[in-house]
Amino acid sequence: MTLVEADSVARIRASALTEIRKNGILGLRLADVAAGADVSVALVYKHFGDRDGLLAGVLGDVIVQQFEEELVGIEKLLESLADGVNFDDVLRLMPKPDDKWRKERRWLRLEAKAAGREIPALAERIGRAMAEVEDATTELIKKARAKSGNSSTVPARTISWAIIAFSDGFTNSDIMPSRLDDENYLPFLTDMLKRYVF
């Protein structure tokens, strides 16, 4: 791929994400994406195959990137733990219901998963993305256990699933009248981490 093509693909991806945020996955139109990227619709088809291929490529990559950003922060924290665990630092990095910056991310994941039921290419890409996230989170938990000496018999993969499920589940708290907030969630999260990870 030439530099010009790579630039076009990057603009298409950015335009698609902008359109998804503006109109949702179901409202995505290739003509709007092409216009936003200042390319032809034919070029979108050339690089992504069709609307489903565009959604699969863009959303899968964004979901993986968002999780990897968070995992890098946690790994850096674990590497810096020489003499013990500072739970304030750990908790700061964990998904919580009141994290406003994570709200858009969890809704994008939820919308992408729902659309994946109708778009096989999207479901397959998100499935691969989530498998990468699950594997990375599981490895992180194993590293944390090795550093802390935690001998919990609960498999690291089970803890990984719980953390991912809670993070996505906070969408319920976003729309319910009696919502879960950090004040009520943090004691549970702290207890879970102390029992099963640190």
C-alpha positions as CSV (number, residue, x, y, z in Angstrom):
1,M,0.0,0.0,0.0
2,T,1.4,3.4,-1.0
3,L,1.5,6.3,1.4
4,V,-1.3,8.0,-0.5
5,E,-3.5,4.8,-0.1
6,A,-2.5,4.5,3.6
7,D,-3.6,8.1,4.1
8,S,-6.9,7.5,2.4
9,V,-7.5,4.4,4.5
10,A,-6.7,6.3,7.7
11,R,-9.1,9.1,6.6
12,I,-11.8,6.5,5.8
13,R,-11.4,4.9,9.3
14,A,-11.6,8.3,11.0
15,S,-14.6,9.4,9.0
16,A,-16.4,6.1,9.7
17,L,-15.8,6.4,13.5
18,T,-17.1,10.0,13.4
19,E,-20.2,8.9,11.5
20,I,-20.8,6.0,13.9
21,R,-20.5,8.3,16.9
22,K,-22.9,10.8,15.2
23,N,-25.5,8.4,13.7
24,G,-24.9,5.0,15.3
25,I,-23.8,1.8,13.6
26,L,-27.2,1.2,12.0
27,G,-27.2,4.8,10.6
28,L,-23.8,4.5,9.0
29,R,-23.9,5.3,5.3
30,L,-20.9,4.7,3.0
31,A,-21.6,7.9,1.1
32,D,-21.3,9.9,4.3
33,V,-18.1,8.1,5.3
34,A,-16.6,8.8,1.8
35,A,-17.6,12.5,1.9
36,G,-16.1,12.9,5.4
37,A,-12.9,11.3,4.2
38,D,-12.8,13.2,0.9
39,V,-12.6,10.0,-1.1
40,S,-15.0,8.2,-3.5
41,V,-17.4,5.5,-2.3
42,A,-15.5,3.2,-4.7
43,L,-12.3,3.7,-2.7
44,V,-14.2,2.7,0.5
45,Y,-15.3,-0.5,-1.3
46,K,-11.8,-1.2,-2.6
47,H,-10.2,-1.1,0.9
48,F,-13.0,-2.5,3.0
49,G,-15.2,-4.6,0.7
50,D,-18.5,-3.3,1.8
51,R,-20.3,-1.6,4.7
52,D,-20.0,-4.7,6.9
53,G,-16.3,-5.0,6.2
54,L,-15.8,-1.3,7.1
55,L,-17.7,-1.8,10.3
56,A,-15.8,-4.9,11.2
57,G,-12.4,-3.3,10.5
58,V,-13.0,0.0,12.2
59,L,-14.9,-1.2,15.3
60,G,-12.8,-4.2,15.9
61,D,-9.6,-2.2,15.8
62,V,-11.0,0.6,17.9
63,I,-12.2,-1.8,20.6
64,V,-8.8,-3.6,20.7
65,Q,-7.0,-0.2,20.9
66,Q,-9.2,1.1,23.7
67,F,-8.6,-2.0,25.8
68,E,-4.9,-2.1,25.1
69,E,-4.5,1.5,26.2
70,E,-6.0,0.5,29.6
71,L,-4.0,-2.7,29.8
72,V,-0.7,-0.8,29.2
73,G,-1.4,1.5,32.1
74,I,-2.1,-1.5,34.4
75,E,1.0,-3.3,33.2
76,K,3.1,-0.3,33.9
77,L,1.7,-0.1,37.4
78,L,2.4,-3.7,38.0
79,E,6.0,-3.3,36.9
80,S,6.5,-0.4,39.3
81,L,5.2,-2.4,42.4
82,A,8.4,-3.3,44.2
83,D,7.3,-3.5,47.8
84,G,3.6,-3.9,47.7
85,V,0.3,-2.8,46.2
86,N,-1.0,0.7,46.3
87,F,-4.8,0.1,45.9
88,D,-5.5,3.7,45.1
89,D,-3.3,3.4,42.0
90,V,-4.8,0.1,41.1
91,L,-8.4,1.3,41.6
92,R,-7.7,4.4,39.6
93,L,-7.0,2.3,36.5
94,M,-9.9,-0.2,36.9
95,P,-13.3,0.4,35.1
96,K,-15.8,2.0,37.4
97,P,-19.4,3.2,36.8
98,D,-18.7,6.9,37.2
99,D,-15.8,7.0,34.7
100,K,-17.2,9.5,32.2
101,W,-14.4,8.9,29.7
102,R,-15.2,5.2,29.6
103,K,-18.9,5.7,29.1
104,E,-18.6,6.3,25.3
105,R,-16.3,3.3,25.0
106,R,-18.7,0.9,26.7
107,W,-21.7,2.1,24.7
108,L,-19.7,1.7,21.4
109,R,-18.8,-1.9,22.4
110,L,-22.4,-2.6,23.3
111,E,-23.7,-1.2,20.0
112,A,-21.0,-3.1,18.0
113,K,-21.9,-6.4,19.7
114,A,-25.6,-5.8,19.0
115,A,-24.9,-5.0,15.4
116,G,-22.7,-8.1,15.2
117,R,-25.7,-10.3,15.5
118,E,-26.8,-9.1,12.0
119,I,-23.3,-8.5,10.5
120,P,-21.3,-11.7,10.6
121,A,-18.0,-10.0,9.7
122,L,-18.4,-7.6,12.6
123,A,-19.3,-10.4,15.0
124,E,-16.2,-12.3,13.9
125,R,-13.9,-9.3,14.2
126,I,-15.3,-8.3,17.6
127,G,-15.0,-11.9,18.8
128,R,-11.3,-11.9,17.8
129,A,-10.8,-8.5,19.5
130,M,-12.5,-9.6,22.7
131,A,-10.4,-12.8,22.7
132,E,-7.3,-10.6,22.6
133,V,-8.6,-8.5,25.4
134,E,-9.5,-11.6,27.5
135,D,-6.1,-13.1,26.9
136,A,-4.2,-9.9,27.8
137,T,-6.3,-9.4,30.9
138,T,-5.8,-13.0,32.0
139,E,-2.0,-12.6,31.6
140,L,-2.1,-9.4,33.6
141,I,-4.0,-11.1,36.4
142,K,-1.4,-13.9,36.4
143,K,1.4,-11.4,36.6
144,A,-0.3,-9.6,39.5
145,R,-0.8,-12.9,41.3
146,A,2.9,-13.8,40.8
147,K,4.0,-10.4,42.3
148,S,1.6,-10.5,45.2
149,G,1.8,-14.2,46.0
150,N,-2.0,-14.6,45.8
151,S,-2.9,-18.3,45.7
152,S,-6.6,-18.1,44.8
153,T,-8.0,-21.2,43.2
154,V,-10.3,-19.1,41.0
155,P,-8.9,-19.2,37.5
156,A,-7.4,-16.0,36.2
157,R,-9.6,-16.3,33.1
158,T,-12.7,-16.2,35.3
159,I,-11.6,-13.0,37.0
160,S,-10.8,-11.6,33.5
161,W,-14.4,-12.4,32.4
162,A,-15.8,-10.8,35.5
163,I,-13.9,-7.5,35.0
164,I,-14.9,-7.3,31.4
165,A,-18.5,-8.1,32.2
166,F,-18.7,-5.5,34.9
167,S,-17.2,-2.9,32.6
168,D,-19.7,-3.5,29.8
169,G,-22.5,-4.0,32.4
170,F,-22.1,-0.4,33.6
171,T,-24.3,0.6,30.6
172,N,-27.2,-0.6,32.8
173,S,-26.1,1.9,35.4
174,D,-26.0,4.6,32.8
175,I,-29.8,4.2,32.1
176,M,-31.3,3.0,35.3
177,P,-33.0,5.3,37.8
178,S,-31.3,3.6,40.7
179,R,-27.8,3.5,39.4
180,L,-24.6,2.0,40.7
181,D,-22.0,4.6,41.6
182,D,-18.3,4.4,42.5
183,E,-19.0,4.8,46.2
184,N,-21.1,1.6,46.3
185,Y,-18.9,-0.3,43.7
186,L,-15.4,0.3,45.0
187,P,-15.7,-1.7,48.2
188,F,-16.8,-4.8,46.1
189,L,-14.0,-4.2,43.6
190,T,-11.4,-3.8,46.3
191,D,-12.6,-7.0,48.0
192,M,-12.5,-8.9,44.8
193,L,-9.0,-7.7,43.9
194,K,-7.7,-8.6,47.4
195,R,-9.3,-12.0,47.4
196,Y,-8.5,-13.2,43.9
197,V,-5.7,-11.1,42.5
198,F,-3.4,-9.3,45.0
